[in-house]
């Protein structure tokens, strides 16, 4: 407990002042928060477990990919190229590189290796680089070292064989072309010689002499052409053919296929590391998108605006953090403090009753189990003081009754920590049970359960009712249990429409909605939880809990272990 006139830290209780009204002096909360850095941090904090799970999943996927698709092996071989007499020139190295990367060479290499795969995929497995004008470097990539070595050797060997065949074919074509020209020149000479013989046999005349001179000139020209062709044939056989043979013999593998250095650590970091980063990014992305598109309310101001009542108390979560084992003890201590604060606030919300039964309804919007323990703690503290307490559990599943060991419908007296109290649980099919305050209700609305509750409340000092509302049924029966109600909302569990419907049902029933309690409030929430101006005209929203500081401090104290308990 804080000393002096201070209330326990961060109780979220607004004290009434005579000269301050809700309409004039309480500032309205800002509209729903925009996507800011604080919003992103809060969303990531809420989804930290999911982000961690996605990170681990990404890491495991990366490890699986590393095992299934390990870092490939690379082998390289270099070729020494000697160009023939017909393909030398500045573009010869680039021509050789293009030929080495052609589909023809790839198909020949695949046949040599006995592979039955697509040619394009095989071509993608190796690269050809021009190191110099006469040196080609072939780098082959494969899943295993043997495949990489065999692939590099096969590509280099088939390229050299293809180049040798092309040189031989080129030499043969050139020789055949020259021989054909020599043959044609000889045929031309024979034809001219035959014509000269025919003209010579004719009688001598000026025309005959002129034609004979022309044919002799053609014979001289044809003879010179034949001599040039024969000289070209001799030159081709002595020079070009020898150069072709020399080019074929000198073109060879310069360096045999050898494995390139392979880093195991690089592959190990690439796949699992990339999977870890991608998994974390995907997890954060999903968390942020889910937070931005969600219509569930978390801020005190938004909840007060939706339900039409001020949020006068907000606490942390009431469930232990099962995933963070190191912080489990701290979470348990914070949970006990939150339970004590809620029970103390509900105690000050119970109206004073002069000689009758004081009744308060606790309307749970989304999670009855969250408020069950504080309500049971409050009922037990009243019973230990010697008061007659009736706890009516109208919530689905009867969580408060189950905490007290009551598992069947009816009105039962139980003993809890040396205190006796009455627990009332309706039948499961009684979805809107009538309470003890139904004096004006017709007899047809009453039931045996109602009569038992009326009899129990005749001797009771306090009636505490835990109730959940269903929009399909309504809340007309709520006014038969209490004239005042406190709503309990869990942050991030309900949409604006659901919270607004709960507040409207309480008001339509005739019960006064005093305030709301927010469970699981975020530390980054800076909104006040005050009813905005459009709600302040409602008389219900203007009702404030007239709880004095001294009474509240008397309701709440710390035990020897530092946890919040009720006296």
C-alpha positions as CSV (number, residue, x, y, z in Angstrom):
1,X,0.0,0.0,0.0
2,X,1.2,3.5,-0.8
3,X,1.3,5.8,2.2
4,X,-0.5,9.1,2.7
5,X,-3.5,9.8,0.5
6,X,-2.2,7.9,-2.5
7,X,-4.1,5.1,-4.1
8,X,-2.4,1.9,-5.2
9,X,-0.4,2.6,-8.4
10,X,-2.2,2.9,-11.7
11,X,-5.7,1.8,-10.5
12,X,-7.4,3.9,-13.1
13,X,-9.9,5.2,-10.6
14,X,-11.3,8.7,-11.2
15,X,-12.3,10.6,-8.1
16,X,-15.5,12.6,-8.1
17,X,-15.3,16.4,-7.4
18,X,-18.3,18.5,-6.7
19,X,-17.2,21.3,-9.1
20,X,-16.2,19.1,-12.0
21,X,-18.8,17.5,-14.4
22,X,-18.3,14.9,-17.1
23,X,-19.9,17.2,-19.7
24,X,-17.6,20.2,-19.3
25,X,-14.2,19.2,-18.0
26,X,-13.4,15.6,-19.0
27,X,-11.6,15.7,-22.3
28,X,-12.9,13.3,-24.9
29,X,-10.5,10.7,-26.1
30,X,-9.0,11.0,-29.5
31,X,-10.3,8.7,-32.2
32,X,-8.9,5.3,-32.8
33,X,-5.1,5.4,-33.0
34,X,-3.4,5.6,-36.3
35,X,-0.6,3.3,-37.4
36,X,2.4,4.7,-35.6
37,X,5.6,3.4,-34.2
38,X,3.9,2.8,-30.8
39,X,1.1,0.9,-32.6
40,X,3.7,-1.2,-34.4
41,X,5.6,-1.9,-31.3
42,X,2.5,-2.9,-29.4
43,X,1.3,-5.2,-32.2
44,X,4.7,-6.9,-32.3
45,X,4.8,-7.2,-28.6
46,X,1.4,-8.9,-28.6
47,X,2.4,-11.2,-31.4
48,X,5.9,-11.9,-30.1
49,X,5.2,-15.6,-29.6
50,X,3.8,-16.0,-33.1
51,X,6.8,-14.1,-34.6
52,X,9.1,-16.5,-32.7
53,X,7.2,-19.5,-34.0
54,X,7.4,-18.2,-37.6
55,X,11.2,-17.5,-37.1
56,X,11.7,-21.1,-35.9
57,X,9.6,-22.5,-38.8
58,X,11.6,-20.4,-41.3
59,X,14.9,-21.7,-39.8
60,X,13.7,-25.3,-40.0
61,X,12.6,-24.8,-43.6
62,X,16.0,-23.4,-44.4
63,X,17.7,-26.4,-42.8
64,X,15.5,-28.8,-44.7
65,X,16.3,-27.0,-48.0
66,X,20.0,-27.1,-47.1
67,X,19.7,-30.8,-46.6
68,X,17.6,-31.5,-49.7
69,X,19.5,-29.0,-51.9
70,X,23.0,-28.7,-50.5
71,X,25.5,-26.2,-51.8
72,X,26.5,-27.2,-55.3
73,X,29.9,-28.3,-56.4
74,X,31.8,-26.5,-59.2
75,X,34.6,-27.8,-61.4
76,X,36.5,-25.9,-64.0
77,X,38.7,-26.8,-67.0
78,X,40.6,-24.6,-69.4
79,X,41.1,-25.2,-73.1
80,X,43.9,-24.0,-75.3
81,X,42.5,-23.1,-78.7
82,X,44.5,-22.9,-82.0
83,X,42.5,-21.4,-84.8
84,X,42.6,-22.7,-88.3
85,X,43.6,-20.7,-91.4
86,X,40.0,-20.0,-92.3
87,X,38.6,-18.8,-88.9
88,X,41.4,-16.5,-87.5
89,X,40.4,-13.0,-86.8
90,X,39.4,-10.6,-83.9
91,X,36.1,-12.3,-83.4
92,X,37.4,-15.8,-83.3
93,X,37.5,-16.1,-79.5
94,X,33.9,-15.0,-79.2
95,X,32.9,-17.4,-81.9
96,X,34.6,-20.2,-80.0
97,X,32.8,-19.2,-76.8
98,X,29.4,-19.1,-78.5
99,X,30.1,-22.6,-80.0
100,X,31.0,-24.0,-76.6
101,X,27.7,-22.7,-75.2
102,X,25.6,-23.9,-78.2
103,X,22.9,-26.6,-78.0
104,X,25.0,-28.8,-80.3
105,X,27.9,-29.0,-77.8
106,X,25.4,-29.4,-74.9
107,X,23.6,-32.3,-76.7
108,X,26.9,-34.0,-77.5
109,X,28.1,-33.7,-73.8
110,X,24.7,-35.0,-72.5
111,X,25.0,-38.1,-74.8
112,X,28.6,-38.6,-73.6
113,X,27.4,-38.5,-70.0
114,X,24.3,-40.6,-70.6
115,X,21.9,-38.0,-69.3
116,X,18.2,-37.8,-70.2
117,X,17.4,-34.2,-69.2
118,X,16.4,-31.1,-71.0
119,X,19.1,-29.4,-73.1
120,X,18.4,-26.0,-71.7
121,X,18.7,-27.1,-68.1
122,X,22.1,-28.7,-69.0
123,X,23.3,-25.6,-70.7
124,X,22.3,-23.6,-67.6
125,X,24.6,-25.9,-65.5
126,X,27.9,-24.6,-67.1
127,X,29.4,-21.3,-68.2
128,X,32.1,-20.5,-70.7
129,X,34.5,-17.6,-70.1
130,X,37.0,-16.1,-72.5
131,X,40.2,-15.8,-70.5
132,X,42.4,-14.7,-73.4
133,X,42.3,-15.0,-77.2
134,X,43.3,-18.6,-77.1
135,X,42.1,-19.8,-73.6
136,X,38.5,-20.7,-72.7
137,X,37.5,-21.5,-69.2
138,X,34.5,-23.9,-68.7
139,X,32.9,-24.0,-65.2
140,X,30.4,-26.7,-64.5
141,X,28.0,-26.8,-61.5
142,X,26.5,-30.0,-60.2
143,X,25.0,-31.4,-57.0
144,X,28.1,-33.7,-56.5
145,X,31.8,-33.4,-57.0
146,X,31.9,-36.3,-59.5
147,X,29.1,-34.9,-61.6
148,X,30.8,-31.5,-61.7
149,X,34.1,-33.1,-62.8
150,X,32.5,-35.3,-65.4
151,X,30.4,-32.5,-66.7
152,X,33.4,-30.1,-67.2
153,X,35.4,-32.8,-68.9
154,X,32.6,-33.8,-71.2
155,X,31.9,-30.2,-72.3
156,X,35.6,-29.5,-73.0
157,X,36.2,-32.8,-74.8
158,X,33.1,-32.5,-77.0
159,X,33.9,-28.9,-77.9
160,X,37.4,-29.8,-79.0
161,X,36.0,-32.7,-81.1
162,X,33.4,-30.5,-82.7
163,X,36.1,-27.9,-83.5
164,X,38.4,-30.5,-85.0
165,X,35.5,-31.9,-87.2
166,X,34.7,-28.4,-88.3
167,X,38.3,-27.7,-89.3
168,X,38.5,-30.9,-91.3
169,X,35.2,-30.3,-93.0
170,X,36.3,-26.7,-93.9
171,X,39.6,-28.0,-95.3
172,X,37.8,-30.6,-97.3
173,X,35.3,-28.1,-98.7
174,X,38.1,-25.7,-99.7
175,X,40.0,-28.5,-101.4
176,X,37.0,-29.8,-103.2
177,X,36.1,-26.3,-104.4
178,X,39.7,-25.7,-105.7
179,X,39.7,-29.1,-107.5
180,X,36.4,-28.3,-109.0
181,X,37.7,-25.1,-110.3
182,X,40.8,-26.9,-111.8
183,X,38.5,-29.4,-113.5
184,X,36.3,-26.7,-114.9
185,X,39.4,-24.8,-116.2
186,X,40.7,-28.0,-117.9
187,X,37.3,-28.5,-119.5
188,X,37.4,-25.0,-120.8
189,X,40.8,-25.5,-122.3
190,X,39.8,-28.7,-124.0
191,X,36.7,-27.0,-125.4
192,X,38.8,-24.2,-126.8
193,X,41.4,-26.6,-128.2
194,X,38.7,-28.5,-130.0
195,X,37.3,-25.3,-131.6
196,X,40.8,-24.3,-132.7
197,X,41.2,-27.7,-134.5
198,X,37.9,-27.2,-136.3
199,X,38.7,-23.7,-137.4
200,X,42.2,-24.7,-138.5
201,X,40.8,-27.4,-140.8
202,X,38.6,-24.8,-142.6
203,X,39.9,-23.0,-145.8
204,X,42.0,-20.0,-145.1
205,X,40.2,-16.7,-145.2
206,X,40.3,-13.4,-143.4
207,X,37.4,-14.4,-141.2
208,X,38.9,-17.8,-140.5
209,X,42.2,-16.1,-139.5
210,X,40.4,-13.7,-137.2
211,X,38.4,-16.4,-135.4
212,X,41.5,-18.5,-135.1
213,X,43.4,-15.6,-133.4
214,X,40.5,-15.1,-131.0
215,X,40.4,-18.7,-130.0
216,X,44.1,-18.8,-129.4
217,X,43.8,-15.7,-127.1
218,X,41.0,-17.5,-125.1
219,X,43.3,-20.6,-124.9
220,X,46.1,-18.6,-123.5
221,X,43.8,-17.0,-120.9
222,X,42.3,-20.4,-119.9
223,X,45.7,-21.9,-119.7
224,X,46.8,-19.1,-117.3
225,X,43.6,-19.5,-115.2
226,X,44.3,-23.3,-114.9
227,X,47.8,-22.6,-113.8
228,X,46.6,-20.3,-111.1
229,X,44.0,-22.8,-109.9
230,X,46.6,-25.5,-109.9
231,X,49.0,-23.3,-107.9
232,X,46.1,-22.6,-105.4
233,X,45.6,-26.3,-105.0
234,X,49.3,-26.9,-104.3
235,X,49.3,-24.0,-101.9
236,X,46.3,-25.3,-100.1
237,X,47.8,-28.7,-99.8
238,X,51.1,-27.5,-98.6
239,X,50.0,-24.6,-96.3
240,X,46.4,-24.5,-95.3
241,X,46.1,-28.3,-94.9
242,X,49.2,-28.4,-92.8
243,X,47.9,-25.4,-90.7
244,X,44.6,-27.2,-90.2
245,X,46.3,-30.4,-89.0
246,X,48.5,-28.3,-86.7
247,X,45.4,-26.5,-85.3
248,X,43.7,-29.7,-84.6
249,X,46.7,-31.2,-82.9
250,X,47.5,-28.1,-80.8
251,X,44.0,-27.5,-79.6
252,X,43.8,-29.4,-76.4
253,X,42.8,-29.4,-72.7
254,X,45.2,-26.9,-71.0
255,X,44.2,-27.8,-67.4
256,X,42.1,-30.8,-66.5
257,X,38.9,-30.5,-64.6
258,X,39.4,-29.6,-61.0
259,X,37.0,-28.7,-58.2
260,X,36.8,-25.1,-57.1
261,X,36.9,-24.2,-53.4
262,X,33.5,-24.8,-51.7
263,X,32.5,-23.1,-48.5
264,X,30.3,-25.3,-46.3
265,X,29.7,-22.5,-43.9
266,X,28.4,-20.2,-46.6
267,X,25.7,-22.7,-47.6
268,X,24.9,-23.4,-44.0
269,X,24.4,-19.7,-43.4
270,X,22.6,-19.0,-46.7
271,X,19.7,-21.4,-46.4
272,X,19.0,-21.5,-42.6
273,X,20.0,-17.9,-42.2
274,X,17.8,-16.7,-45.0
275,X,14.9,-18.9,-43.7
276,X,15.3,-17.4,-40.3
277,X,15.2,-13.8,-41.6
278,X,12.3,-14.6,-44.0
279,X,10.3,-16.4,-41.3
280,X,10.8,-13.4,-38.9
281,X,9.7,-11.0,-41.7
282,X,6.7,-13.0,-42.6
283,X,5.7,-13.3,-38.9
284,X,6.0,-9.6,-38.3
285,X,4.1,-8.9,-41.5
286,X,1.2,-11.2,-40.6
287,X,1.1,-9.7,-37.1
288,X,1.0,-6.1,-38.4
289,X,-1.6,-6.8,-41.1
290,X,-3.7,-8.7,-38.6
291,X,-3.5,-5.7,-36.2
292,X,-4.3,-3.2,-38.9
293,X,-7.4,-5.0,-40.2
294,X,-8.7,-6.1,-36.9
295,X,-11.8,-4.4,-35.5
296,X,-11.2,-5.6,-32.0
297,X,-10.8,-2.8,-29.5
298,X,-7.8,-2.4,-27.1
299,X,-7.6,1.2,-26.1
300,X,-9.5,2.5,-23.0
301,X,-10.8,5.5,-25.0
302,X,-12.2,3.3,-27.8
303,X,-13.9,0.9,-25.3
304,X,-15.4,3.8,-23.4
305,X,-16.7,5.3,-26.6
306,X,-18.2,2.0,-27.7
307,X,-19.8,0.9,-24.4
308,X,-21.0,4.4,-23.4
309,X,-19.4,4.2,-19.9
310,X,-16.1,5.4,-18.5
311,X,-13.3,2.8,-18.1
312,X,-12.4,3.5,-14.5
313,X,-10.0,0.6,-13.9
314,X,-7.6,-1.2,-16.3
315,X,-5.3,-4.0,-15.3
316,X,-2.9,-6.4,-17.0
317,X,-3.8,-9.8,-18.1
318,X,-5.2,-12.3,-15.6
319,X,-3.7,-15.4,-17.2
320,X,-0.2,-16.6,-16.6
321,X,2.3,-16.5,-19.5
322,X,2.9,-20.1,-20.2
323,X,5.5,-19.5,-22.8
324,X,7.8,-17.3,-20.8
325,X,8.8,-19.7,-18.0
326,X,11.4,-17.3,-16.7
327,X,8.8,-14.6,-16.1
328,X,6.2,-16.9,-14.8
329,X,6.7,-15.9,-11.1
330,X,6.6,-12.2,-12.0
331,X,3.4,-12.9,-14.1
332,X,1.8,-14.7,-11.2
333,X,2.6,-11.8,-8.8
334,X,1.2,-9.3,-11.3
335,X,-1.9,-11.5,-11.7
336,X,-2.5,-11.5,-8.0
337,X,-2.2,-7.7,-7.8
338,X,-4.6,-7.4,-10.7
339,X,-7.2,-9.7,-9.1
340,X,-7.0,-7.7,-5.9
341,X,-7.5,-4.4,-7.7
342,X,-10.5,-5.6,-9.6
343,X,-12.1,-7.1,-6.5
344,X,-11.4,-3.9,-4.6
345,X,-13.0,-1.8,-7.3
346,X,-16.0,-4.0,-7.5
347,X,-16.4,-3.7,-3.8
348,X,-16.5,0.1,-4.0
349,X,-19.0,-0.2,-6.8
350,X,-21.5,-2.1,-4.7
351,X,-24.1,0.4,-3.8
352,X,-25.0,1.2,-0.2
353,X,-28.3,-0.3,1.0
354,X,-30.2,0.8,4.0
355,X,-31.5,-2.3,5.6
356,X,-31.9,-4.2,2.3
357,X,-29.7,-6.3,0.0
358,X,-27.1,-4.4,-1.9
359,X,-27.0,-5.7,-5.5
360,X,-24.4,-5.4,-8.2
361,X,-24.3,-7.1,-11.6
362,X,-21.0,-7.8,-13.3
363,X,-21.6,-7.9,-17.0
364,X,-18.9,-9.8,-18.9
365,X,-18.6,-8.9,-22.5
366,X,-16.2,-11.6,-23.7
367,X,-14.4,-13.7,-21.1
368,X,-16.3,-14.8,-18.0
369,X,-13.4,-16.9,-16.7
370,X,-11.2,-13.7,-16.4
371,X,-13.5,-12.0,-13.9
372,X,-14.6,-15.1,-12.1
373,X,-11.7,-15.2,-9.7
374,X,-11.9,-11.5,-8.6
375,X,-15.6,-11.9,-8.1
376,X,-15.1,-15.0,-5.9
377,X,-12.4,-13.2,-4.0
378,X,-14.8,-10.3,-3.3
379,X,-17.6,-12.6,-2.2
380,X,-15.2,-14.5,0.1
381,X,-13.9,-11.3,1.6
382,X,-17.5,-10.2,2.4
383,X,-18.3,-13.6,3.9
384,X,-15.3,-13.5,6.1
385,X,-16.6,-10.2,7.5
386,X,-19.7,-12.0,8.6
387,X,-22.0,-10.7,5.9
388,X,-24.5,-12.9,4.2
389,X,-23.5,-13.2,0.5
390,X,-25.4,-14.6,-2.5
391,X,-23.3,-15.1,-5.6
392,X,-25.5,-15.7,-8.7
393,X,-23.5,-17.1,-11.6
394,X,-25.6,-16.6,-14.8
395,X,-22.6,-16.7,-17.1
396,X,-22.1,-19.5,-19.7
397,X,-20.3,-22.3,-18.1
398,X,-20.8,-20.9,-14.6
399,X,-17.0,-20.2,-14.0
400,X,-17.4,-18.5,-10.6
401,X,-19.6,-21.4,-9.3
402,X,-17.0,-23.9,-10.5
403,X,-14.3,-22.1,-8.6
404,X,-16.3,-22.6,-5.5
405,X,-16.9,-26.3,-6.2
406,X,-20.5,-26.0,-7.4
407,X,-21.0,-28.0,-10.5
408,X,-24.8,-28.4,-10.7
409,X,-27.7,-25.9,-11.0
410,X,-29.6,-24.7,-8.0
411,X,-29.0,-22.7,-4.9
412,X,-26.3,-24.2,-2.7
413,X,-24.4,-23.1,0.4
414,X,-20.7,-23.5,0.2
415,X,-17.8,-22.9,2.6
416,X,-14.7,-21.1,1.2
417,X,-11.7,-20.3,3.5
418,X,-13.8,-20.6,6.6
419,X,-16.6,-18.4,5.2
420,X,-20.1,-19.5,4.1
421,X,-21.9,-18.1,1.1
422,X,-24.8,-19.0,-1.1
423,X,-24.1,-19.8,-4.8
424,X,-27.0,-19.7,-7.3
425,X,-26.7,-21.4,-10.7
426,X,-29.7,-21.5,-13.1
427,X,-30.7,-24.5,-15.2
428,X,-28.8,-24.7,-18.6
429,X,-32.1,-24.2,-20.5
430,X,-33.0,-21.1,-18.5
431,X,-31.3,-18.6,-20.7
432,X,-32.9,-15.5,-19.1
433,X,-33.6,-16.4,-15.4
434,X,-35.6,-13.9,-13.4
435,X,-34.0,-12.5,-10.3
436,X,-35.2,-11.6,-6.8
437,X,-35.9,-7.9,-7.8
438,X,-38.8,-9.0,-10.1
439,X,-41.6,-7.5,-7.9
440,X,-43.4,-6.1,-10.9
441,X,-43.0,-9.2,-13.1
442,X,-45.9,-11.5,-13.8
443,X,-46.0,-14.8,-11.9
444,X,-45.5,-16.6,-15.2
445,X,-41.9,-15.1,-15.5
446,X,-41.0,-16.5,-12.1
447,X,-39.6,-20.0,-11.6
448,X,-38.6,-22.4,-8.8
449,X,-35.1,-21.1,-9.2
450,X,-36.3,-17.5,-8.7
451,X,-38.2,-18.4,-5.6
452,X,-35.1,-20.1,-4.1
453,X,-33.0,-17.0,-4.9
454,X,-35.6,-14.7,-3.4
455,X,-35.6,-16.8,-0.2
456,X,-31.8,-16.7,-0.1
457,X,-31.7,-12.9,-0.7
458,X,-34.2,-12.3,2.0
459,X,-31.4,-12.9,4.6
460,X,-28.5,-11.6,2.4
461,X,-26.6,-8.4,2.7
462,X,-25.0,-8.4,-0.8
463,X,-26.1,-10.0,-4.0
464,X,-23.3,-10.3,-6.6
465,X,-24.4,-11.4,-10.1
466,X,-22.1,-12.6,-12.9
467,X,-23.9,-12.4,-16.2
468,X,-23.1,-12.7,-19.9
469,X,-25.5,-11.1,-22.4
470,X,-26.6,-12.5,-25.7
471,X,-27.9,-10.1,-28.4
472,X,-30.3,-12.8,-29.6
473,X,-32.0,-13.0,-26.2
474,X,-31.6,-9.5,-24.8
475,X,-31.1,-8.3,-21.3
476,X,-34.5,-7.6,-19.9
477,X,-33.9,-9.9,-17.0
478,X,-30.8,-8.0,-15.9
479,X,-32.9,-5.4,-14.0
480,X,-34.3,-8.2,-11.9
481,X,-30.9,-8.9,-10.5
482,X,-29.3,-5.5,-9.9
483,X,-30.0,-1.9,-10.4
484,X,-26.3,-1.1,-11.0
485,X,-23.9,-2.9,-13.3
486,X,-20.2,-2.9,-14.1
487,X,-19.1,-4.1,-17.5
488,X,-15.9,-6.1,-17.9
489,X,-14.1,-6.1,-21.2
490,X,-10.9,-7.9,-22.2
491,X,-8.6,-6.0,-24.5
492,X,-8.4,-7.3,-28.0
493,X,-11.2,-9.9,-27.6
494,X,-14.4,-8.1,-28.8
495,X,-15.3,-5.8,-31.7
496,X,-16.8,-2.4,-31.4
497,X,-20.2,-3.7,-32.5
498,X,-20.2,-6.3,-29.7
499,X,-19.1,-3.9,-27.0
500,X,-21.6,-1.3,-28.2
501,X,-24.4,-4.0,-28.2
502,X,-23.5,-5.0,-24.6
503,X,-23.8,-1.4,-23.4
504,X,-27.1,-0.8,-25.2
505,X,-28.6,-4.0,-23.8
506,X,-27.7,-3.0,-20.2
507,X,-29.2,0.5,-20.7
508,X,-32.4,-0.9,-22.4
509,X,-32.9,-3.3,-19.5
510,X,-33.1,-0.3,-17.1
511,X,-30.0,-1.1,-15.2
512,X,-27.5,1.7,-14.7
513,X,-24.1,1.0,-16.3
514,X,-21.8,2.6,-13.8
515,X,-18.5,2.0,-15.5
516,X,-16.3,-0.6,-17.2
517,X,-13.2,-2.5,-16.2
518,X,-10.6,-3.3,-18.9
519,X,-8.5,-6.5,-18.5
520,X,-5.3,-6.9,-20.4
521,X,-4.7,-3.2,-21.0
522,X,-1.5,-2.4,-22.8
523,X,1.3,-0.4,-21.2
524,X,1.4,1.9,-24.3
525,X,-2.3,2.9,-24.0
526,X,-2.3,6.6,-23.0
527,X,-6.1,7.2,-23.5
528,X,-8.1,8.1,-20.5
529,X,-11.1,5.9,-21.0
530,X,-13.6,8.8,-20.6
531,X,-17.0,8.8,-22.2
532,X,-16.8,11.2,-25.2
533,X,-19.0,14.2,-25.5
534,X,-21.7,12.5,-27.5
535,X,-22.4,10.1,-24.6
536,X,-22.3,12.6,-21.8
537,X,-25.9,13.6,-22.2
538,X,-26.9,10.1,-21.1
539,X,-27.8,10.0,-17.5
540,X,-26.3,6.6,-17.1
541,X,-22.9,7.7,-18.3
542,X,-23.0,10.6,-15.8
543,X,-23.3,8.1,-12.9
544,X,-19.9,7.9,-11.1
545,X,-18.7,5.5,-8.5
546,X,-18.7,7.6,-5.2
547,X,-15.8,5.7,-3.7
548,X,-13.8,7.6,-1.1
549,X,-10.1,7.1,-0.9
550,X,-10.1,5.8,2.6
551,X,-12.7,3.2,1.8
552,X,-10.8,2.1,-1.2
553,X,-7.5,1.8,0.7
554,X,-9.4,-0.2,3.3
555,X,-10.6,-2.6,0.6
556,X,-7.2,-3.2,-0.9
557,X,-4.0,-4.2,0.8
558,X,-0.9,-6.1,0.1
559,X,-0.1,-9.3,1.9
560,X,3.4,-10.3,3.1
561,X,4.4,-11.6,-0.3
562,X,3.4,-8.3,-2.0
563,X,0.3,-9.6,-3.8
564,X,-3.0,-7.8,-3.8
565,X,-5.6,-9.3,-1.4
566,X,-8.9,-8.3,0.1
567,X,-9.1,-7.7,3.9
